[in-house]
Amino acid sequence: MNEENRLITQPHLNDYLKGIIQSLPETPGIYQYLDTEGTIIYVGKAKNLKRRVYSYFSKEHKPGKLRVLVSKIADIKYIVVNSEEDALLLENNLIKKHQPRYNVLLKDDKTYPSICITNEYFPRVFKTRNIVRNGSTYFGPYSHVQTLNNLLTLVKQLYPIRTCYLNLTPENIRAGKFNVCLEYHIKNCLGPCIGAQTHADYLRNIAEIKEILKGNTREISKGMLEEIKQLSAELKFEEAQKIKEKYDLIENFRSKSEVVNSIHHNIDVFSIAVDEKSAYINYLHISNGAITQAFTFEYKKRLDETKEELLSLGIIEMRERYRSTAKEIIVPFEIDMDFHDVTFTIPQRGEKKTLLDLSLLNVSQFKVDRLKQAEKLNPEQRSVRILKEIQRELHLEKIPAHIECFDNSNIQGSDAVAACVVFKMAKPSKKDYRRYIIKSVTGPDDYASMQEVVRRRYTRALEEGNPLPDLIITDGGKGQMEVVREVIEDELHLTIPIVGLAKNRRHRTSEVLYGFPPQIIGLKPNSESFRLMEQIQNEVHRFAITFHKEKRSKRQTKSALDDVKGVGEKTKTALLKEFKSVKRIQEASFEEIAKIIGNAKAKIVKENLK
C-alpha cells in the first residue's frame, strides 16, 4: 500500500491535513501541531519533515496520549532549517515559548544564582538571581550554591575588587566626589574611587577573574609563576612573596576542584535517569580537568518519549543556557544528533568514563531526592511505587494492593497455631489479622497445618463474599508454596499468585520464590520491594509466635479448678490467693472454703476436688 492510500485509511484525517502532509518538503525542520482553536499542542523536530509527520498518520496508534494527540490535530505548520542542529535549537526555543500540552515540560521552577560582572567603568563582582540585559557578564547559574560561594571567596582573596555602589566614572573621580571607605583601610580595595588604582590595573584583575570563572585556573597559575620568577630575578622579593601567596591560593583551589587530568578541557558531560512520569538529566562542564558547571533538572513526560529524545532535548537546553562551545560531548549511549565540529563520545574506560560515572551518580541522587520530596507530600505515592516494583518483578496482572501472609508455630506439634497478617497498600491492616488454632493435625506437620489454615481462611472468604488477596506469601520455600497451591487452585479453583520467602541459616530472608515450579526472583536485598516482603514475613512470624506463647502459657498455668463447672476466674483467683495451691484447697475444711466463696460454691468445689 503506498503512502497516499495509507493516509486515506485514517478516519480522523481530513482532506486539508492530507494536502499538507503530501506537500511537506523532505528537508530538516520543525513541525507544529495545532488544535481546532489554533493552539499549538505539539512541537517536534525532524531530519526529514515529510517522513516524520507522515509517520503519525500512517498507522493506528495504541490507546494512550499519542493517540489522543493525533486525534486533536486540526492544522500543521512547519519551518524549514539548514541543518539538524538548527532544528534542535529551534524546537527547544519554541517548546519553552509556547509550552505545548503534549511536549515534555521542563520543571525548572527555581531561580538559581549566578555571578555577575557589571558593565561599568570599574566593574563589580557579586552574586545575583536577577539577570539584567545591560551588557553585564554572567557566569552560571549554579545549582550548587556552595560552589558559587567558594569561587567568590577565592576571587575576594586574590583580587581587591570594589564592593560599593558608587558611580565611578572618570569625571566623578577627577572631580573628587568620593572618599575611601573601610574596605580600603583593611586593604580589601585599592581605592579606584579616589584614583589610587588605575583603570588598566583594575581591568587586568577583572580579566583574570573572568578566566577563573571560566575554569581556566591553570593559565592564571602559569602566569603567576612566571611573574614570581621575574620579580625574584629583579630582587623584588616582597612583591614576589605577595604573588606567591596568591599562587598558593589558586593552586589549593585547583587541587580540590580537579577531578581528572587537566588535559581534559572544554568537555560537556550528560547523563539521564527516567521513571514513569519524569526524566532527570545531569550536565557537567569540564575545564582543565575541573567541573566548572554542574546542573541537574527534570523533564515531565507528556508522550512516550524515548531516553534518546529526552537526552537530546536536555543537551540542547543546557548548551544554549550555558552558551557552551565544547567540541566534545560525553553521553551514556548513542543518540541521533549531528552538531557541526562536535564529537560525541561513549567512554568505556579511563578518565572520561570517570566523568560519565560522576554524572550518573549525580543524576541518580537527584532522582532519589525528588522522589523523597514527592513522597513526603504524598505518602501514598511511595507505597504505590513499591507495589508497582513488585508487580513488575513478578509480572503480575495488577499491583498487589492486598497481600496476605501465613505462618505456623508449634513445639514438636504441641500447642500448634497459625497466623495470617494482611497488608493493604504496603501498610499493615491489623484489624484484618487472624489467629488460628490447628484442629485437624496431630503432631509436627507444618504442611498439613498450612493447608488447614489456608483452606479455612478462603473457604470462609468465599462463603461470606469477603475480598480475596492480590498476592499470598508463605513463610517458607517450595514445599509450603506447593501445599498452598493445592488448596487455592486444585480445591478452591482460585487464581491467586503465590510467593514463598525462604530463610538462610541465620533465619533471615534470603530468597524470594515465585511460579510453579518455583524460581528464585532476583530482588536485591537492599531494594524497597524486598524489604517490604521481609517486613511482612517478620510480622507474620511475630504474630504467630506471640499467639503460640500465649496458648502455651495458658496450658502451663492451668489448674484443676479450670475444669470445675460453676467456678469462674474470680472464684478461682480468690481461692488461690488464700490457699496458694489446689492441694491446700483440697485439704481445707468446708467451713474454711465457704468463708471465702460462700456455701453454694464451697459445696461445688469440695465435691469436684475429691
ABEGO torsion letter per residue (X at the ends): XBAAAAAAABAABBAAAAAAAAABBBBBEBBBBBBAAGBBABBBBBABAAAAAAAAAABBBBBEAAAAAAAABABBBBBBBABAAAAAAAAAAAAAAAGBAABBBBBBABBBBBBBBBBBABBBBBBBABBBBAGBBBBOBBABAAAAAAAAAAAAAABBBBABABBBBAAAAAAGABBBBAAAAAGABAGAAAGABBAAAAAAAAAAAAAAAAGBAAAAAAAAAAAAAAAAAAGBAAAAAAAAAAAAAAAAAAAAABABBAABBGBBBBBBBBBAABBBBBBBBBBGGBBABBBBBBBBBABBBBAAAAAAAAAAAAAAAAGBABABBBBABBBBBBBBGBBBBBBABEAAAAAAAAAAAAAAAAAAAAAAAAAAABAAAAAAAAAAAAAAAAGBABBBABBBBBBBBBBGGBGBBBBBBBBBGGBBBAAABBBBBBAABBEBBAAAAAAAAAAAAAAAAAAAGBBBBABBBBBEBAAAAAAAAAAAAAAAGBBBBBBBBBBBAAGBBABBBBEOBBBBBBBBAABAAAAAAAAAAAAAAAAAAAAAAAAAAAAAABBAAAABBGBBAAAAAAAAAAAGBAAAAAABBAAAAAAAAEAAAAAAAAAAAX
